[in-house]
């Protein structure tokens, strides 16, 4: 992960930055989504394969993925579909999973939604040679289109129940999916599964504890770096605005109170970047618990930092900061969605509190 600090402008990231600058108007016209031709171009650049091994058609590199997500965040590209693909590719590392589906993901040809156990309470019970699914998937992470749904579900309602992985077709979920627009323009989905009978061939893996944790870690890592990019962009546009907006005959950036506020925004952004770096450094850790704690800590810290930065950005811009004519509003909305995706700051600090209690309890014993 040191590459993220010492070589932030490598050829891949520079090329992605120049490409997104050239397509800024097209991206702005499609808030919450990635235009189809832009998606194809990003896939051709290899972005979709950065979480997939070379033998499956990708080029696995967490450091390049982090740099790419930061760049997407700076350029107001909503990467929900890309993050869903990243998580799907990690889940499909399970023994017996379809290798061809991973190759399609690497080339950007698969539209897959992901339901992690973090955002659902779905259980699968054996029935008539298949399984009956019960529960609600509160948020399926996906792009604009969904052909398949990768779903992690428990075998029982017990909190420590083994998890299994299912690949459902969109036809399997007809009449059970409620789609809606989130405040950033992206698509959200709620899936009600009470009593859904699915055949046994929908099961990809019978026990995916490791793959489920790994997919969640990669998804959180992507969200963290996207947020860092969005916060950096907010800081840039806010300081630029403060240099040009005049009040009482001078630029408002000359007011000491606003200078202090912008310095605090810079500090919070850099703290978020450090948290993301520490989390990314743990992405390859074979200790599941250490990796999960690192990612939860980063998501919590970045959630708190992004709240401060986005609120101060709107405050400095004033009323115009709440309009759709400038990027501040879109960045604000996207950061609010990132905060609630794959667990909020409150969710992750509660998780860390439980882990801390377990650690101290075991040491006392």
N, C-alpha and C positions, 0 to 999 in steps of 0.2 A: 503493500500500500504506500510505500514511500514515493512511488512513482507519481502519485497524485499530488505530492508536494513539489518534487524536484522537476517533473516534466508535465506541467499542467497543459501545455500547448503542443502536445504531440500531433503527428500528422492526422490521425483519425479525428481528434477533437477539433483541430483547426478546420479540417474539411467539413465537418458537421456544422461548425459555426458559420462558415461562409455560405454553405447551402441554405441553412435556415434563414440567414439574413436575406438571401435572394428570394425566398418564398414567404417573406413576412406578411405581405398583403393577403396572400391566399390563406395563410394560417389564421390571420385575424378575422377573415370572413367565415371561419368555421370554428367558433368557440366551443370547446369541450370535445372536439373530434379532430382526427387527423385526416385531411383530404386523401382520397384514394391514391392519387398519383404521388403525393408526398410519402405515403406509407410504402408504396412500391420502391421509391427511391431510397428510403431509409433501410429497407430490407436489402436492397442491392449493395448498400454501403457496408452491410454486415452487422448492423445494430441488433437485429432480431436474433442473431446467433451468438451473442456474447455470454450467454448463460448455458450454452450447449457445447458438448465436447466435439472435437474435430471428427471423430468417427461417426458422428450423427449429423454432420454437415455444418457444424458451427465453428466458433473460435472462442472457446471459453476464456474470459478475462474479466475478473471482477473489477480490476482497476479501470479498464476502458469503459465498462458499463457505468461505473460511478461517474466518470468524467462526462459520459454521454448524457446521463440523467441530469447532471448539473447544467449542462448546456441546453437541454430541452426545457428545464425550468426557467432559465434566463430568457429563452425565446418564446415563452408562453405557449409551448406545445403541450397539450394535455396527453400524458403518456399512459393513461389507464389501460388501453389495449396492449401496450408494450409490457407493462408490469404484469398483466394477466398472463402474457406469453412467457415471461421470465418464470413466474411461479409454476405455470403448467410444465415448462421444460424440466424444472427440478422435481416435480411430482412424478413425471414420466421416467425418471431414473430408476423407479421401482422395478424389481425383477419381474419380467413378464410383460412389461409395458410395450406399447407399439412403437418400434423404432422409426417407422415411416412417419408417424405423427410428429415426432421430434424433428425430423428432417423438414417436414412442412412448416413447422414453427420457425425453424432457422431461416427459411426462405420467405417468411411472411405470408404463407398461403393458408394458414389455419386460423379460423376465428373461434377462439375458445374462451369461455368464461370459467372462472375459478371460484369455487366456494370452499374456503378454508374452515377448519374447525373453530377458528377464532370468531367467525361471524355467523355461526349456525349452531343449532342444537339437534341436528338430524341424526337419527339412529336407523340402523338397518337390521331387520329381523328376518331369519330364514322363513320362507313360506312357499309351498308348492314348487319346489325346485329352484326358486329364485329368492328374491328379497322384497320385503315390504318396507318402504321408507316412511318415516314419520318425523314431523318437526318442521321448522321454518328456517330457511336460509335467508338471513336478513339483508345481505348484500353480496351479490355476485359481481366480482371484479371482472370487467370486460371492456371491449371496445364497442363500436357502434353496432356491429353485427355479431350474432352468436349462432354457430353451427353445432357446437358441442359444449357440454358443461362437465368439467372435472370437479367432482365433489368428494370431499373428505367427510366421512361420517363415522360415528361410533357404533360399535356392535351392541352396546347396552347404554342405558342412561347414566351409568356410573362415571364420575369425573375422570377416572384413570382407565376407562375401558379402551381396549385395543381399537385402532382406527383402520378403516379400509378405504380404498379408493375406487370410485366408480366413474365411468365415462358415459354420460347420458347424451342422447341426441336431443335436439331441440323439439322434435316431434314427441318425445317421451313426456315433455313438460307442457304440452298444450293445455291452456285453461288454468294452469297453476302458476304462471309467471306474471307478475305485475311490474311493468317497466315504467320508469318516470325519469324526469330530468332533475339533476342535481343543480345547485346554485351556480356551478361553474360551467354548466352546459353539457356536461358528460351524462352518460346514461347510467341509471341505477336500476337494479332489479331485485325484487323480493319473490322468493319461490316458496309456495306452500305445498308440502309433500305428504300431508296426512293420508295414509293408506295407499300410496302409490306403489303398485306392483311392478317390479322390473325383473327381467330374466337374468340368470346367473352370468351370462356372457358379458353383461355390463360391468362386472367386477374386474378391475385391472390388477389389483393387488390386495391380498387379504390382511396384511399387516404393514402399515407404512409409517410407523412412528418416526423413524429417522428422516424419511423423505418429506413428511409433513412439516417437521420442524425446520428442515433445510429450506423448503419453499417459502415458509413464512419469513425466515431470516433474509432471504434474497429479496422478497417483496418489501420488507421494511427498509432494507438498505437502499433500494431504489427510491422509495418515498422520501427518505432522509436526504438523499442527494438532490432530488428534484426540489425539495423545500429550500435547501441551501442556495441553489441557483435562483429560485424565485425571490428569496430574501435579498440576495446580492443585487438583482435587477431593481427591486423596490428601493434599495438604498441609493443606487445610481440615479434613478429618475427623481427621487426626492431631493437629493443634493443638487441636481441640475435645476430643478424647479426653484429651490431656495435661492439660487444664484441669479435667477431672472425675474422672479416675482418681486415687485417693488411695493413698499408701503412706507408712508411718511417720507417719501423721497429717496429711500435707500432699499437695497435688496434685503429681503427678510433673512437671508442667510447671514447677514451681519449682526443679527440679534443674538446675544450671548445665550439666551435661554434655548433658542432653536439649535444653536451650535452644540450645546450640551446634549440636547435630545438626539441629534444626528450622530454624535459620538457614541451615545448609548446604543443606538441602532447598529452602528458598526461593531461594537463590542459583542452584542447579542448575536450578530451574524457570524462573527469569528468563533464564538463559543459553540455555535451550532455546527460550524465546519469542523472544529476539533472533535466534537461528539461523533459526527459522521465518519471521520477518519478512524477514530478508535473502534467504531462498530465495524467498519469495512475490514479493519485489520484482523477481526475475529471471525470473518465469514468462512474461513477454511478450517477453523478450530474443530477438532473431532469431539471435543467436550461439548455435548449438546447444551448443557446447562449454562456453561460460561458464555457460549455464543448467544443463547437466548437472552441472558441477562444483559449482555453488551448491547444488543439491538433494542431491547426494551428501554434501557437507560438513554440511548440516543434518541429514540422516538419521543420519550418524555421531554428531554432537554430541548430538542428541536421544536416540539409543540409549544413549549413555554416561550422560547425565543421568537418563534414566528408570530405568536400572538402580539408580543411587544412591538416587533418591527412593523407588522401590517397596520396596527392601530395608530402608531405614531406617524406612519406615512400618510394615512388619511387625515390625521390631525393637522399636519404641516400643510397639506394641500388645501385644506378647508373644504368648502362645499363642492368644489370641482373634483375633489378626491372621491366623491360618491357618485360621480356620473360615469356613463359608459364610454365617454369620448376619450378617456385616457387609460393607460395600461394599469394604473394603480388598482382600479376596481376589479379588473380581471385577475390580477395577482392576488388581491385580498380574498376573492371568492375561492380561487384554486387552493390557497393555503388553508382555508377553512375546511375544504373537502379533504385535503391531505391529513389534517389533524384528526378527522373522524375515520379515516380508512385504515383497516387492519388494527383497530384499537386506538382510542384517544389517549391523551396524556394521562388522564385519570385512570384509565384501564391499565396502563403500563406501570404507573406508580403503585397501583394496588397489587399488581403481579410482583413487582420488586419487593414490596412489603412482605408478601407471603414468603418469597424466597429468603429474605433476610431473617424472618422468624424461623423458618426451617433450618437455616444454617446455625443460628444461635442455639436452637433447641438441640440439635445434634451435638454441638460442642459442649453443651452442659451435661449431656449424657456421658 
